Amino acid sequence: MNKLTLGVLATATAMTLSVAAQAQQLPQAVVGVFEQVFQRLDTLEPLSAPCWVALHRVRDPGNLGTIIRTADAAGLGGVILVGECCDPYSVEAVRATMGSIFATPLIRASEREFAAWRGNWPGSVVGALLSAQTAHNQAAYARPTLILMGNEQQGLPPEMAELCDVNVKIPMRGRADSLNLAVATGIMIYAATA
């Protein structure tokens, strides 16, 4: 072999390795068609799981998808979407669930429906609220626990906080005054299921 042939082989090998590395970083797209499934609030069975999470007016599909994935990982009964929430079946939300969208029951309810239904909850309803006095790891979580989280911009509004048996806060130890909604929800889920 001459230098030109060796150079072409070396270049072809480097290109093959480069394409293989890119394929691992950027996998091929997959297309699927699935029915969007939502359960009705009145069909939910609270005692079927130790913990559930309700999200009030969540706006960011990435946060919603991450929360659905966390709920699945922690063995929650499902995720209740209260009020006008972003679409859990949007591309960004589905991607963030990493497949948990197919394993985690989703329930939709208006604020009025949720408030009326909440009265029959057999365990504790725990809201996350920046102004709360009780730390998240000091609250008594009676099972089944329903964790109620507010949205990214405004948190839990007063009318929703009033529906809770106890409101708790996750203490901030640094200079930040709050956490990302998905991170805060994950902390609450694992505190309630410990």
Order of alpha helices (4+ residues) and beta strands (2+ residues): alpha-beta-beta-alpha-beta-alpha-beta-alpha-beta-beta-beta-alpha-beta-alpha
